[in-house]
Amino acid sequence: MAQPMNFDGKVAVITGAGGGVGRQYALELAARGAQVVVNDLGGATDGTGGSETAAAQVVAEIEKAGGVAVPNFDSVATLEGGQRIVDTAIERFGGCDILIANAGILRDKSFAKLSPEDLQAVLDVHLMGSFSTAQPAFRQMKEAGGGKIILTTSSSGLFGNFGQTNYSAAKMGIWGLMRTLSIEGARSNIQVNCIAPAAATRLTGGESETGSTSPRSVMPLVLAAVHESCSITGETFMAGYNWYTRCFMAQAPGWAAAENAEVSPEDVAAHWDQIRATDGFREIDHALVSMEPLKEFRKE
Ligand SMILES: NC(=O)c1ccc[n+]([C@@H]2O[C@H](COP(=O)([O-])OP(=O)(O)OC[C@H]3O[C@@H](n4cnc5c(N)ncnc54)[C@H](O)[C@@H]3O)[C@@H](O)[C@H]2O)c1
């Protein structure tokens, strides 16, 4: 039997932890010894409104089970809000070892009908909400000598989904933030990864507390990734339905013309098959590495 994973002495900040998958992270981290900041604005799924009930209820649940938690009701959508959320952890518990940026809303619309408001609101909560909390947490972790950050992406961002251009753009922006932050964080012992949850929650239109579709099923991968024993960084995982898998960005070998050739659009059209072929793809973990396949062609 593996040693139980313990989070004694760790401080965790979880945004959007008043319900869904965020609540599951908060309950289990607290049950395993972490001191938790339970942030939630408590609004509707489209981001309108607000209430202290959701975060307060999760804190009450944690305390009833003998855990330690404090609520925070700020919105992640502004830099000031994000700063206050992380400051709550520093002021109440003396640090911030773990950040799980999870808060989210939906404003689904087909692209032609998407209003500026529905675009901005989604970018603000997801993309700005990841920056607004990750930056103060990252600064604190740097000073403390390390930490763990999980940002929340989505299969809709990674792969696309009808009616979600705003959400997909925000979620893929978060992926880019994670990639570069993991490279910067490596110098300071800060690991940064992305989770793409799959669960029945109020956001996906069918809350379920039990079974493999419940948000609980996302939690084990996230807890394993933020435990001090895990050194994985820069990676993206889908989790839910009791299924755990990695998604990654890869590059195909492609086609290269001779170094001194003047390539025409017709040349490209004639080589679409080779340019598009995915055989022999490789995972790319740094922008500089993406030029390396060219060396193979130049060797010939
Ligand atoms: N459930 C899924 O299948 C699924 C799939 C892909 C991605 N996700 C992502 O997972 C995350 C959690 O979603 P969920 O399914 O648990 O939904 P949820 O609605 O149950 O949880 C999201 C929480 O974020 C809170 N929130 C919204 N705006 C906020 C703000 N500005 N500041 C602070 N809190 C705010 C909400 O009040 C809510 O409690 C989201 O980022 C979502 O996009 C979920």
The ligand as an SDF file (V2000), in Angstrom:
LIG
                    3D

 44 48  0  0  0  0  0  0  0  0999 V2000
  -17.3200   20.2580  -15.2920 N   0  0  0  0  0  0  0  0  0  0  0  0
  -16.6760   20.0140  -16.4250 C   0  0  0  0  0  0  0  0  0  0  0  0
  -16.9100   19.0000  -17.1110 O   0  0  0  0  0  0  0  0  0  0  0  0
  -15.6490   20.9730  -16.9150 C   0  0  0  0  0  0  0  0  0  0  0  0
  -15.0850   20.7520  -18.1670 C   0  0  0  0  0  0  0  0  0  0  0  0
  -14.0660   21.5780  -18.6150 C   0  0  0  0  0  0  0  0  0  0  0  0
  -13.6420   22.6090  -17.8040 C   0  0  0  0  0  0  0  0  0  0  0  0
  -14.2250   22.8420  -16.5890 N   0  0  0  0  0  0  0  0  0  0  0  0
  -13.7290   23.9630  -15.7900 C   0  0  0  0  0  0  0  0  0  0  0  0
  -13.6000   23.5580  -14.4470 O   0  0  0  0  0  0  0  0  0  0  0  0
  -13.7750   24.7010  -13.5970 C   0  0  0  0  0  0  0  0  0  0  0  0
  -14.8070   24.3980  -12.5130 C   0  0  0  0  0  0  0  0  0  0  0  0
  -16.0560   24.2130  -13.1170 O   0  0  0  0  0  0  0  0  0  0  0  0
  -17.2520   23.3320  -12.4890 P   0  0  0  0  0  0  0  0  0  0  0  0
  -17.6820   22.4050  -13.5580 O   0  0  0  0  0  0  0  0  0  0  0  0
  -16.8630   22.8090  -11.1630 O   0  0  0  0  0  0  0  0  0  0  0  0
  -18.4210   24.4450  -12.3820 O   0  0  0  0  0  0  0  0  0  0  0  0
  -19.1170   25.1870  -11.1170 P   0  0  0  0  0  0  0  0  0  0  0  0
  -20.0200   26.2160  -11.6800 O   0  0  0  0  0  0  0  0  0  0  0  0
  -19.7060   24.1620  -10.2090 O   0  0  0  0  0  0  0  0  0  0  0  0
  -17.8750   25.8550  -10.3750 O   0  0  0  0  0  0  0  0  0  0  0  0
  -17.3050   27.0810  -10.7580 C   0  0  0  0  0  0  0  0  0  0  0  0
  -17.2750   28.0150   -9.5660 C   0  0  0  0  0  0  0  0  0  0  0  0
  -16.5890   29.2250   -9.9080 O   0  0  0  0  0  0  0  0  0  0  0  0
  -17.2530   30.2850   -9.2170 C   0  0  0  0  0  0  0  0  0  0  0  0
  -16.9610   31.5630   -9.8890 N   0  0  0  0  0  0  0  0  0  0  0  0
  -17.4540   32.0030  -11.0750 C   0  0  0  0  0  0  0  0  0  0  0  0
  -16.9680   33.2180  -11.3520 N   0  0  0  0  0  0  0  0  0  0  0  0
  -16.1520   33.5840  -10.3260 C   0  0  0  0  0  0  0  0  0  0  0  0
  -15.3510   34.7150  -10.0600 C   0  0  0  0  0  0  0  0  0  0  0  0
  -15.3160   35.7510  -10.9050 N   0  0  0  0  0  0  0  0  0  0  0  0
  -14.6090   34.7270   -8.9280 N   0  0  0  0  0  0  0  0  0  0  0  0
  -14.6420   33.6770   -8.0590 C   0  0  0  0  0  0  0  0  0  0  0  0
  -15.4000   32.5750   -8.2600 N   0  0  0  0  0  0  0  0  0  0  0  0
  -16.1380   32.5160   -9.3800 C   0  0  0  0  0  0  0  0  0  0  0  0
  -18.7220   29.9140   -9.2900 C   0  0  0  0  0  0  0  0  0  0  0  0
  -19.4860   30.6210   -8.3120 O   0  0  0  0  0  0  0  0  0  0  0  0
  -18.6780   28.4030   -9.0950 C   0  0  0  0  0  0  0  0  0  0  0  0
  -18.8720   28.0180   -7.7400 O   0  0  0  0  0  0  0  0  0  0  0  0
  -14.1370   25.8590  -14.5150 C   0  0  0  0  0  0  0  0  0  0  0  0
  -12.9840   26.6110  -14.8120 O   0  0  0  0  0  0  0  0  0  0  0  0
  -14.6420   25.1570  -15.7650 C   0  0  0  0  0  0  0  0  0  0  0  0
  -14.5270   25.9740  -16.9140 O   0  0  0  0  0  0  0  0  0  0  0  0
  -15.2250   22.0370  -16.1250 C   0  0  0  0  0  0  0  0  0  0  0  0
  1  2  1  0
  2  3  2  0
  2  4  1  0
  4  5  1  0
  4 44  2  0
  5  6  2  0
  6  7  1  0
  7  8  2  0
  8  9  1  0
  8 44  1  0
  9 10  1  0
  9 42  1  0
 10 11  1  0
 11 12  1  0
 11 40  1  0
 12 13  1  0
 13 14  1  0
 14 15  2  0
 14 16  1  0
 14 17  1  0
 17 18  1  0
 18 19  2  0
 18 20  1  0
 18 21  1  0
 21 22  1  0
 22 23  1  0
 23 24  1  0
 23 38  1  0
 24 25  1  0
 25 26  1  0
 25 36  1  0
 26 27  1  0
 26 35  1  0
 27 28  2  0
 28 29  1  0
 29 30  1  0
 29 35  2  0
 30 31  1  0
 30 32  2  0
 32 33  1  0
 33 34  2  0
 34 35  1  0
 36 37  1  0
 36 38  1  0
 38 39  1  0
 40 41  1  0
 40 42  1  0
 42 43  1  0
M  CHG  2   8   1  16  -1
M  END
$$$$
